């Protein structure tokens, strides 16, 4: 049985302002719980922050690994050599851009992702430069919307959403036309995204840009 103190007023608030009236019997339990709470609450917040940070790091690393594995498979020259369609790399380019953007959205540098993804191959640096250029083109044409990214992940053509060609399909163009340079048809360094109107207007023409690319390929 609890003994009630009579004719006595203990000023518990002077000991611990968090005590409830239920503890006004001089037993000191309320003060113990108050002090414990004052210590554990900041620790819980720190622990929760660390867990969140660890989850973000883990998610970022997973995105990095997924992008590298996907891009390596899509750009592997040995696999591409087995493909018969001269335009077989068109949809692969779209998928590579999707994975580069996914890595970039996870705070990964696209250059570093490509450096880790591309296997040793002829004209490796030219391939790397071309893929990065196509990522920039995608940004400028507004191809990196959620709807377009979903399409590009499947290898389907995205829609231009920015600039004078908004509303058109973006096509994969062969800088060196397939009709005149079939031996370069399945080379990533020969592929470039552009609005449908520009691609059809270009056709199979060979101009200074094509000659410059041929010269660079010859030098490599």
C-alpha positions as CSV (number, residue, x, y, z in Angstrom):
1,X,0.0,0.0,0.0
2,X,1.2,3.4,-0.9
3,X,1.7,5.9,2.0
4,X,0.3,9.3,1.3
5,X,2.3,12.2,2.6
6,X,0.0,14.6,4.5
7,X,0.4,18.2,5.3
8,X,3.3,18.4,2.9
9,X,3.8,20.0,-0.4
10,X,6.8,18.7,-2.3
11,X,7.8,21.1,-5.2
12,X,8.7,18.5,-7.8
13,X,8.8,21.0,-10.6
14,X,11.9,22.4,-9.1
15,X,13.5,19.0,-9.5
16,X,12.3,18.1,-12.9
17,X,9.7,20.2,-14.8
18,X,8.6,17.2,-16.8
19,X,7.2,15.3,-13.8
20,X,3.5,14.6,-13.9
21,X,1.1,15.0,-10.9
22,X,1.1,11.2,-10.5
23,X,4.7,11.3,-9.4
24,X,4.2,14.0,-6.7
25,X,5.0,11.5,-3.9
26,X,8.7,12.1,-3.6
27,X,9.7,8.7,-5.3
28,X,11.8,10.4,-8.0
29,X,10.7,7.9,-10.8
30,X,9.4,10.7,-13.0
31,X,12.8,12.4,-13.0
32,X,14.6,9.2,-14.0
33,X,12.3,8.8,-17.1
34,X,12.6,12.4,-18.0
35,X,16.4,12.2,-18.0
36,X,16.4,9.0,-20.0
37,X,14.1,10.5,-22.6
38,X,16.3,13.6,-22.9
39,X,19.3,11.3,-23.8
40,X,17.6,8.7,-26.0
41,X,15.6,11.1,-28.3
42,X,18.6,12.7,-29.9
43,X,20.2,9.2,-30.3
44,X,17.1,7.9,-32.0
45,X,17.2,10.8,-34.4
46,X,20.9,10.3,-35.2
47,X,20.3,6.6,-35.8
48,X,17.4,7.2,-38.1
49,X,19.5,9.7,-40.1
50,X,22.3,7.1,-40.4
51,X,19.8,4.5,-41.6
52,X,18.4,6.9,-44.2
53,X,21.9,7.8,-45.4
54,X,22.8,4.1,-45.6
55,X,19.7,3.4,-47.6
56,X,20.5,6.2,-50.1
57,X,24.0,5.0,-50.5
58,X,22.9,1.5,-51.1
59,X,20.3,2.6,-53.6
60,X,22.9,4.7,-55.4
61,X,25.3,1.9,-55.6
62,X,22.6,-0.4,-57.0
63,X,21.8,2.1,-59.7
64,X,25.5,2.4,-60.5
65,X,25.9,-1.4,-60.8
66,X,22.7,-1.9,-62.8
67,X,23.7,0.8,-65.3
68,X,27.2,-0.6,-65.8
69,X,25.9,-4.2,-66.3
70,X,23.2,-3.0,-68.8
71,X,25.5,-0.7,-70.8
72,X,28.3,-3.3,-71.0
73,X,25.9,-5.8,-72.4
74,X,24.3,-3.3,-74.9
75,X,27.7,-2.1,-76.2
76,X,29.7,-5.4,-76.2
77,X,31.3,-5.6,-79.7
78,X,31.3,-9.4,-79.6
79,X,27.5,-9.5,-79.2
80,X,26.9,-6.8,-81.7
81,X,28.9,-8.6,-84.3
82,X,26.4,-11.5,-84.2
83,X,23.5,-9.2,-85.1
84,X,22.5,-9.3,-88.8
85,X,20.3,-6.2,-89.0
86,X,22.4,-3.1,-90.0
87,X,20.3,-1.0,-87.7
88,X,20.4,-3.4,-84.8
89,X,22.2,-0.8,-82.6
90,X,19.6,1.9,-83.0
91,X,17.4,0.6,-80.2
92,X,20.5,-0.2,-78.2
93,X,21.6,3.4,-78.3
94,X,18.2,4.5,-76.9
95,X,18.6,2.0,-74.1
96,X,22.1,3.2,-73.3
97,X,20.9,6.8,-73.0
98,X,18.2,5.6,-70.6
99,X,20.8,3.9,-68.4
100,X,23.2,6.9,-68.5
101,X,20.4,9.2,-67.4
102,X,19.3,6.8,-64.6
103,X,22.9,6.8,-63.4
104,X,23.1,10.6,-63.6
105,X,19.8,10.9,-61.7
106,X,21.5,8.8,-58.9
107,X,24.3,11.3,-58.7
108,X,26.7,9.2,-60.8
109,X,28.9,10.9,-63.5
110,X,28.0,9.5,-66.9
111,X,31.7,9.7,-67.9
112,X,32.7,7.4,-65.0
113,X,29.8,5.0,-65.7
114,X,30.9,4.6,-69.4
115,X,34.5,4.3,-68.3
116,X,33.5,1.3,-66.1
117,X,31.1,-0.1,-68.7
118,X,32.9,-0.1,-72.1
119,X,35.0,-3.2,-72.6
120,X,38.3,-2.8,-74.4
121,X,37.6,-2.2,-78.1
122,X,38.7,-0.4,-81.2
123,X,37.8,3.3,-81.1
124,X,36.7,3.1,-77.5
125,X,37.2,6.8,-76.8
126,X,35.2,7.7,-79.9
127,X,32.3,5.4,-78.7
128,X,32.4,7.1,-75.3
129,X,32.4,10.6,-76.7
130,X,29.5,9.7,-79.0
131,X,27.4,8.3,-76.2
132,X,27.9,11.3,-74.1
133,X,27.1,13.6,-77.0
134,X,23.8,11.7,-77.5
135,X,22.9,12.2,-73.8
136,X,23.4,16.0,-74.3
137,X,21.3,15.9,-77.5
138,X,18.6,14.1,-75.5
139,X,18.6,16.8,-72.9
140,X,18.4,19.6,-75.5
141,X,15.6,17.9,-77.4
142,X,13.6,17.3,-74.2
143,X,13.7,13.5,-74.6
144,X,14.3,12.8,-70.9
145,X,10.7,13.0,-69.8
146,X,9.2,10.1,-67.7
147,X,7.2,9.0,-70.7
148,X,10.1,9.1,-73.1
149,X,12.5,7.4,-70.6
150,X,10.0,4.5,-70.3
151,X,9.9,4.2,-74.1
152,X,13.7,4.4,-74.4
153,X,14.2,1.8,-71.8
154,X,12.3,-0.6,-74.2
155,X,14.3,0.7,-77.2
156,X,11.4,2.7,-78.6
157,X,11.7,6.1,-80.2
158,X,11.1,9.1,-77.9
159,X,9.2,12.3,-78.7
160,X,10.9,15.7,-79.0
161,X,9.4,18.0,-76.4
162,X,11.6,21.1,-76.7
163,X,12.6,23.4,-79.6
164,X,11.2,23.9,-83.1
165,X,10.8,20.2,-83.7
166,X,8.6,19.5,-80.6
167,X,6.0,16.9,-81.3
168,X,8.2,14.9,-83.7
169,X,9.7,11.5,-83.2
170,X,13.5,11.5,-82.5
171,X,15.2,9.0,-84.8
172,X,18.6,7.4,-84.7
173,X,20.6,8.6,-87.7
174,X,23.7,7.0,-89.2
175,X,26.2,9.8,-89.7
176,X,27.9,7.7,-92.4
177,X,24.9,6.5,-94.4
178,X,24.2,2.8,-94.3
179,X,23.6,2.8,-98.0
180,X,27.2,4.0,-98.7
181,X,29.1,2.7,-95.6
182,X,27.4,-0.5,-94.6
183,X,30.6,-1.7,-92.8
184,X,30.0,1.1,-90.2
185,X,26.3,0.5,-89.7
186,X,26.6,-1.2,-86.4
187,X,29.1,1.2,-84.8
188,X,27.9,3.4,-81.9
189,X,30.3,6.1,-82.9
190,X,28.3,6.4,-86.2
191,X,24.9,7.0,-84.4
192,X,23.2,10.2,-83.5
193,X,19.8,11.2,-82.4
194,X,17.9,13.9,-84.4
195,X,14.4,15.0,-85.1
196,X,12.6,13.0,-87.9
197,X,12.5,16.0,-90.2
198,X,16.2,16.6,-90.1
199,X,17.0,12.9,-90.5
200,X,14.9,12.6,-93.6
201,X,16.3,15.8,-95.0
202,X,19.9,14.6,-94.5
203,X,19.2,11.3,-96.3
204,X,22.3,9.7,-97.7
205,X,24.3,12.8,-98.3
206,X,28.0,12.9,-97.6
207,X,29.4,16.3,-96.6
208,X,32.3,17.7,-94.6
209,X,31.1,16.2,-91.3
210,X,31.1,12.7,-92.8
211,X,34.5,13.2,-94.3
212,X,35.9,14.5,-91.0
213,X,34.5,11.4,-89.2
214,X,36.0,9.1,-91.8
215,X,39.3,10.8,-91.3
216,X,39.1,10.4,-87.6
217,X,38.2,6.7,-87.9
218,X,41.1,6.2,-90.2
219,X,43.5,7.8,-87.7
220,X,42.2,5.6,-84.9
